[in-house]
């Protein structure tokens, strides 16, 4: 038992203590100070004056004590003191604070004859409310979030809490025990004068416990009873992945969509139809059979040839694939938004202009293979329908203004085979990438690595992802040597990257594909600890630069930049990798400890692929809002045979992926909210949101996402499927001849995490084997949820403290109104010592 009282709001007690010092200070500052006055023969009054002075001093001290006590009692009453009592002193009549966390993850949507697992968890939580002592408070927590606004304060009645539990909606997110512990701790802190009883109703999905391995992780959280809900049947069929294979779709070539279907269970699933829909209309289907615990991959092809796409723009199309519903229907369909584009501007810069190229003499610029790959159709009639609009220039013919004008609406720039870039080109390209542009730098031709490092590296502040060794490796085919020593790509360095995986090809087939090209010459990027340290130092120096009003308008010339602000926090990089004190792994296995301000590890150069001699082939680095890809060899016939093999298709995927990064983001995982810029939004713009599976719409307010960009924040993207935002202008005029602009529809797609579909429950044996301590207790089906534990008493002390404060004030008023009471009290106490005065002296 803790015999020292605790305070609900210690700040009030501190404030009361400080204010209580006021009467004391006033008393000391206003003490009566006497001075000697020589005034005739008045000695007979000395005893009377001495007695009166003592009476006044006593009254002042009493008033000071009463005023100080009144302020102190009032401050303590506001602080709400209470007394903690140990578990052995449990009293069922004392109120508690029940914190009920309910797992509303996707796996809780498994259906049975009695409803879903979430329904069962709700029933058990509502039944538990009947066990609570009178006066208890109840907090209800949706473990995975909710589209409903949660109550901040605990519920005071069982009926209100039961209504909140019943209204809890399912989500398609996974649960996390540590996150639940944080929510419980926050809820318990709102009523510290009541002892918390935390209960978590869950299906014990193993993924929720993945990051919880030690009892020390629960030290700061209240004790928790984990109530198991559900059975061990893991039978389920789901769509584990759905994607557009090449990131972008165009109206000129068929697009390939890749679907992966998985099945778990002891028996096979036969003849399951997989339906493919575009804009809600079924366009294709395939029948598949799945073995127990097996997975199948299938593809659908679709040509968006009937769409009218504005050149340089993109159109969003909702594409869905679905299975017949089973016991977990939430994962039987997936929707993505495919970006269909036409004639996206791409700038190609090399040592030859378009007029200098001569096919008859086999004379091409170093970027020709990439131009042909992305834009195979060259006729004028088709150039507005193909994926990109080619802008091919010789870098020597440009200056800074003309290069900036060339790039201001471009999404991607490719610089190939340039011996040495001019200083102005490095400056403009750095601005381009910082604003969100994508840049590819390839070797080849007369590429001089020493000059590139000198001009474009700039100790980590330039556009070059990494410094280069001054001497290239190997020689090109036009070199006068007796013997060539070719090298190949290392598939082991590429197999874990989705960019290099092609649908329908096995690992052995991919190995043969990437082993086909031969390489004769390459530059050598230095991706080591020194490079990482230089990049980090440059990034921190830039972040610490002072910003003034003039800087706000500099380097913001990309025309499409405000349309495609991408939501932060949604990349593959986790929050742990972007905070301070993170060990950044380099290519050599060394580490750099970040001890200062937070640093995003995406800014560090990363090797995507290597040659079989362990030299980097592709190096990627994020700079500002954009990205730079360095290709350490040329895309020509002198440095390698890559353009003459099918392996060159990897650049089609890489460049399409980079182009996709410049388009508005429309595909998201389940998350709490996402902000979308709306460049044309005004005070009269209205946005209505329609959620998947929900009738009706909700209006979203328009606001500023930053100092200059208007937009809308879409909250609670917690269910998978298609979200539609209808953007329109309010009709302010009653004139029927003024018709408003037609509404614009934005489509978002949310995809749930596939791990939730794999029903893998944590067993009680696994739970106990983790030795999580006494603060976590497993409650199996049929076991009773316990109310025993530490309790709190003295919650009503504040009432008595208020009464004491009022009593002090009342006595003070009586002393001021009847000062003679102190006189009579003092007279009785000093009657034996006092010398009687004559009637003449008293008068």
PyMOL commands that set and color helices and strands:
alter all, ss='L'
color gray80, all
select helices_A, chain A and resi 10-29+43-79+87-89+106-109+117-129+158-166+177-189+206-209+215-218+329-331+359-361+368-374+395-397+400-407+423-434+449-460+491-493+498-500+507-515+529-543+549-553+561-564+575-577+601-603+642-644+646-660+754-757+764-769+797-817+820-829+839-842
alter helices_A, ss='H'
color red, helices_A
select strands_A, chain A and resi 6-7+81-85+96-102+111-112+115-116+137-142+195-202+224-228+236-244+249-250+255-264+269-278+281-290+295-302+314-322+333-341+344-350+388-394+412-416+438-442+473-474+521-522+583-585+591-593+606-610+616-623+626-631+667-669+671-677+685-690+698-700+702-704+710-717+721-729+744-751+776-779+791-793
alter strands_A, ss='S'
color yellow, strands_A
deselect
rebuild
show_as cartoon
